[in-house]
Amino acid sequence: MTEEKKRKYKFDTLCLHAGHNVFETNSIVPPIYQSVAYPYESAEYAAKLYNYEIEGFTYGRMDNPTNDIFEKRLAALELTEKALLTSSGMSAEFMACVRLLEKGDEFITSGHTYGGTNQLFNSTFPKFGFVPKGVSNPEIIENWNELITDKTKFLFVETPSNPNLFIGDIEALSKLAKEKEVPLIVDNTIATPALQQPVKMGADIIVHSGTKYLSGNSTCISGVVAGSKEYIDDVKANEYRNIGPSISPFNSWLLLLGVETLSLRMRKHGENAQAVAEFLESHSKVVSVNYPGLKSHPQFELAKKQMKGSSALLSFVTKGELEDAKEVIDAFDLIIHAGHLGTSVSLATHPAFSTHQQLSQEEREAIGIPDTMIRLSIGLEDIDDLIEDIDQALKKIK
Ligand SMILES: Cc1ncc(COP(=O)(O)O)c(C=O)c1O
């Protein structure tokens, strides 16, 4: 069956079958093509391949048959024409943006983005002469509109955002982007396509850290850009080829294994996270909880409208001072303190002193990250064990 025909299948089926023709590979599991070069059947074939007249495999820095299976699968899940695997989420973001920008061009972001993304936008990109503009109060669409000029080349939103769970209105931003004839890029890492398909709401380009829920158990650093055939081919033929942020086929094979269970995992992650968020919200040692599945979340209704679940990233602010938050983190027995999220085991981090350390305290507070904030990435453990662990850790606060 062609890939085009397979698109009639529902999401859970695509997680298992999209991109892989079992008769072509003679294997029910996608094989790992551990090769950096591919034979060209004729001089004519090679010439066409290098001239982008036909699709095929040229050289391992540009393409690989195992990677190709995952790219087709992810494109099917994100409802885009094509996808491109990269070595990390950060390189996916770099690839997605750099193709759209020339020196002096501007782009607009919600400001609520992963710390590494903030650094890329505000520290690395200005070196190339690219001008980032962060929207204040990005829940107000007019605030985005006011920043758009004829130099604006795209809008970028991470939703839900890491670590403070800002929810960007994808439909409203897509509408604005279309009016202004610029693409909307959505970082869909936290929701994954199992919970949110931005293309359905009008988004043009999707980026992922595949390192998180897509692979699901912390075995590979990886990233993906998804979008139209024209755009992905253009990225691939230019910066991707010239810079070389390719992924190893072993890592894309791990992604293929992981994505098979994406829907199941996201369901259980979400159930656990909802229970933890409700427990934290009722806890006397907790000041506030950020989780889009709670009615207290300022964008609860929007999250319900554009997502099929609330994913499993949440953050909460403890009572007391910085030292109290540190004590809670150190007191976790089951939950592991590590700079990561979106994996099978539950993890805790302290954003002010890890991912967002490069920002000043004022800058952190301006984007809702106080020093007593703890971020939890809720895993697939038994919920009773998780709640018991969190409760005993919070008891450390006097
Ligand atoms: C939302 C989001 N986007 C992108 C990234 C970067 O991904 P990677 O670590 O795979 O480069 C992260 C990393 O935590 C993230 O949380």
The ligand as an ORCA input file, in Angstrom:
! r2SCAN-3c Opt
* xyz 0 1
  C       9.796     22.412     24.255
  C      11.193     22.057     23.905
  N      11.646     22.316     22.666
  C      12.920     22.006     22.294
  C      13.798     21.443     23.189
  C      15.199     21.113     22.750
  O      15.304     19.738     22.526
  P      16.681     18.878     22.544
  O      17.108     18.802     23.964
  O      16.291     17.590     21.944
  O      17.664     19.638     21.710
  C      13.370     21.149     24.487
  C      14.292     20.534     25.461
  O      13.966     20.357     26.600
  C      12.037     21.482     24.849
  O      11.573     21.228     26.076
*
